[in-house]
Each structure stands twice: as C-alpha cells, then as structure tokens.
Amino acid sequence: MKELNGKTAIISGGAEGIGFGLAQVLGSHGMNIVIADINAEQLAKAQQHIEGLGIPSLGLNLDVTSSEQWGDVAQKTRARFGKVHMLVNNAGVGGAPGPIQTSTEKDWRWIVDVNLLGVVFGAQAVIPLIEEHGEGGWVINVASMAGFCSLPMASAYSATKAAVVAMSEGWHAELKDQNIHVSVLCPAFVKTRINLSQRNKQARYQSDEAQEELSKRDSELNQQMQSVIDAGASIQLVGERVVEAIAAKELYIITHPNFRWPVDARFSAISDSFHRAESSPLLSEIVKQKMPGLD
Ligand SMILES: NC(=O)c1ccc[n+]([C@@H]2O[C@H](COP(=O)([O-])OP(=O)(O)OC[C@H]3O[C@@H](n4cnc5c(N)ncnc54)[C@H](O)[C@@H]3O)[C@@H](O)[C@H]2O)c1
C-alpha cells in the first residue's frame, strides 16, 4: 500500500501478538514503527527484531491506562519522526474469565482501564498529532468478534470490545472530514498469548484474596481456550488483512468470515424484537412518529 510509505505508526501493545504482527507488516510497507508496551523485556526483543528487518523504529514503555504516559509516547514519536500518521490501539487483556457473580471489582477495573480507557487515552494523545499536519491518516482500534456478540463467561471482555466497536463507529463519522480513516479490527481467534494476560496485570489490580480463586478458575478455562487459540489465525495473516482492509477503506475489519453466523443471529434477534414492538398496541402512536432530528 504505497500511501503508507515513509509514514509513522504508533502501535500500543506492539511487543507481542497481533500488535507485533502489525508492526512487521506495516514496516514492510515502508512505515516507521513505534512500538509501545508495558512489558519492557518483550519490548526490547521486539524492537531488536524490527530493527533487524531494517525498519526505522522506536520502542517506548507504555501502560495504556495512563494518559500521561500516552502523552509522552506521542511527543517522543513526534520528536523522533516529525509527524504521526497512524494510531493502532491494540493493547488489550483477556481479563479474568468467569461468571458475573464471582467476578471482582479489581478485575473489572483492570479490563475496563486497559481495553476501553486505554483506547480513549490513545486517541486523545495521538489524534491531535495526526490532525496537526493536515495530511490525514488512520486510527485502527483492535476490538474482537466478542464486540459483535458477547461471550458467556467473558462478559467484561465482551463489554469492553463492544465499547471499542461503538467508539470506532462514532470516531469514523467524526474524523472523516479530516481525512482520518477509523477502522475497527474484529478478529475471532488468533494465535497469541492473550489467554495469559495475567502476566501483564499491574499490581494495583491484583487482590490476594481473589487471586487464588481466579487462578483456579483461569487454569481450567485457559486450558479449554488454549487449543482454540493455538489453532487460530497467524499474526502475519491478521497484519496483512488489516492493510488490505484499510486500502479498501473498511470500517469493520473482518479476519474470520466463517464466524458470520453468530453475528447474523444477533442482528436477526434484534430485528425480530423491533417487529414485535411494531405490533404492540402500547406503541401504536410511537411507531408512526418520525425520528426526531434524523429525517
Ligand atoms: N488473540 C486473539 O484471539 C484475539 C482475538 C480478538 C481480539 N484480540 C485483541 O487483540 C489485541 C492484542 O492481543 P493479543 O492477542 O495480541 O494478545 P497478547 O497478550 O499476545 O499481546 C498483548 C500485548 O499488549 C501488551 N499489554 C498488555 N497490557 C498492556 C498495557 N496496560 N499497556 C500497554 N501494553 C499492554 C502486552 O505486553 C502484549 O505485548 C487485544 O486488544 C485483544 O483483545 C485478540
């Protein structure tokens, strides 16, 4: 994709997994790559690898839950490469899977802070730098198929990913006129270490009391998930699909067309509920009204 050549991308969580795959693919299209990650050890390895491929790059420490650290990443990127053209809000955690009755407040705050507010802070720090040069650019938010249809035992994860889809739809409309294209990547299973996200859990979200219960629960659920994730798409394929989709100016980036049926089933269920509401005697007046301000 020739428009990417010589431009600069910031990728949160770029030291491993999907973010690292994207770093390599975007770099192969001539982009300067900034990988920003909470895991210093992985970050050093990843940056060394990217440099070894001859891709101009910068590795920066970032915990996406900190708006100050996001500001620092944005400014250091501008200082090194002059302009910023692309933000990939990729960093995310799987959280602590399990039923709502036993999920802990700290785990909800962890997943909401990383998967939802981390995306908000990234957008607030980086979009102004994309706007300032007037050349346009891209924002790619990494959600999940779980953002389209909620997964049982993973309601916190699904809630954050549905939020990322919703934010992306809003920003897509808000930023269109500035030639900033917003996309949302919604993969099903990809072969990464997402099911071992606890490795990156910040101390403030850990609770001794809940930890024992969680690790028991996690080990069972993770064992079940492991084989599915191991059979998932490769990070290279996902990276290449993202480039193909942004070249086609897609809003929703689908990597697993075989996962269409649960999404179709959800839309049909919602549509059926509208039909039943239309025939409710209680709503006979409302059904005739025009939508305020949108006709
Ligand atoms: N792997 C899948 O099957 C799958 C499917 C759908 C969506 N996703 C999404 O893809 C994104 C990337 O996940 P992955 O599968 O590559 O997982 P991964 O665990 O392999 O990689 C996540 C990366 O994010 C970093 N990270 C974690 N917390 C961070 C924080 N607070 N600040 C900065 N960096 C942080 C990690 O160090 C790691 O480098 C996530 O948003 C995830 O929800 C993954």
The ligand as a MOL file (V3000), in Angstrom:
LIG
                    3D

  0  0  0     0  0            999 V3000
M  V30 BEGIN CTAB
M  V30 COUNTS 44 48 0 0 0
M  V30 BEGIN ATOM
M  V30 1 N -5.6650 -13.4140 20.2090 0
M  V30 2 C -6.9530 -13.4060 19.9210 0
M  V30 3 O -7.5610 -14.4750 19.6820 0
M  V30 4 C -7.6900 -12.1050 19.8640 0
M  V30 5 C -8.9760 -12.1050 19.2850 0
M  V30 6 C -9.6710 -10.9140 19.2030 0
M  V30 7 C -9.1200 -9.7470 19.6630 0
M  V30 8 N -7.8690 -9.7670 20.2330 0 CHG=1
M  V30 9 C -7.3480 -8.4870 20.7140 0
M  V30 10 O -6.0930 -8.2450 20.1140 0
M  V30 11 C -5.3410 -7.3480 20.9200 0
M  V30 12 C -3.9220 -7.8690 21.0840 0
M  V30 13 O -3.9920 -9.0810 21.8360 0
M  V30 14 P -3.0870 -10.3580 21.5150 0
M  V30 15 O -3.9910 -11.4750 21.2020 0
M  V30 16 O -2.0080 -9.9970 20.5820 0 CHG=-1
M  V30 17 O -2.5350 -10.6360 23.0000 0
M  V30 18 P -1.0520 -10.7210 23.5730 0
M  V30 19 O -1.2460 -10.9660 25.0370 0
M  V30 20 O -0.2530 -11.6900 22.7800 0
M  V30 21 O -0.4520 -9.2710 23.3250 0
M  V30 22 C -0.9110 -8.1500 24.0380 0
M  V30 23 C 0.1910 -7.0930 24.0900 0
M  V30 24 O -0.3310 -5.9760 24.8450 0
M  V30 25 C 0.6000 -5.6400 25.8690 0
M  V30 26 N -0.1080 -5.0330 27.0170 0
M  V30 27 C -0.9040 -5.6480 27.9320 0
M  V30 28 N -1.3420 -4.7560 28.8390 0
M  V30 29 C -0.8300 -3.5420 28.4690 0
M  V30 30 C -0.9230 -2.2290 28.9980 0
M  V30 31 N -1.6180 -1.9600 30.1280 0
M  V30 32 N -0.2770 -1.2260 28.3750 0
M  V30 33 C 0.4670 -1.4760 27.2430 0
M  V30 34 N 0.6100 -2.6970 26.7190 0
M  V30 35 C -0.0430 -3.7270 27.3060 0
M  V30 36 C 1.3040 -6.9470 26.2050 0
M  V30 37 O 2.5540 -6.7510 26.8420 0
M  V30 38 C 1.4240 -7.5940 24.8260 0
M  V30 39 O 2.5920 -7.1750 24.1620 0
M  V30 40 C -6.1140 -7.2100 22.2340 0
M  V30 41 O -6.8270 -5.9930 22.2380 0
M  V30 42 C -7.0520 -8.3960 22.2020 0
M  V30 43 O -8.2080 -8.1920 22.9660 0
M  V30 44 C -7.1540 -10.9100 20.3350 0
M  V30 END ATOM
M  V30 BEGIN BOND
M  V30 1 1 1 2
M  V30 2 2 2 3
M  V30 3 1 2 4
M  V30 4 1 4 5
M  V30 5 2 4 44
M  V30 6 2 5 6
M  V30 7 1 6 7
M  V30 8 2 7 8
M  V30 9 1 8 9
M  V30 10 1 8 44
M  V30 11 1 9 10
M  V30 12 1 9 42
M  V30 13 1 10 11
M  V30 14 1 11 12
M  V30 15 1 11 40
M  V30 16 1 12 13
M  V30 17 1 13 14
M  V30 18 2 14 15
M  V30 19 1 14 16
M  V30 20 1 14 17
M  V30 21 1 17 18
M  V30 22 2 18 19
M  V30 23 1 18 20
M  V30 24 1 18 21
M  V30 25 1 21 22
M  V30 26 1 22 23
M  V30 27 1 23 24
M  V30 28 1 23 38
M  V30 29 1 24 25
M  V30 30 1 25 26
M  V30 31 1 25 36
M  V30 32 1 26 27
M  V30 33 1 26 35
M  V30 34 2 27 28
M  V30 35 1 28 29
M  V30 36 1 29 30
M  V30 37 2 29 35
M  V30 38 1 30 31
M  V30 39 2 30 32
M  V30 40 1 32 33
M  V30 41 2 33 34
M  V30 42 1 34 35
M  V30 43 1 36 37
M  V30 44 1 36 38
M  V30 45 1 38 39
M  V30 46 1 40 41
M  V30 47 1 40 42
M  V30 48 1 42 43
M  V30 END BOND
M  V30 END CTAB
M  END
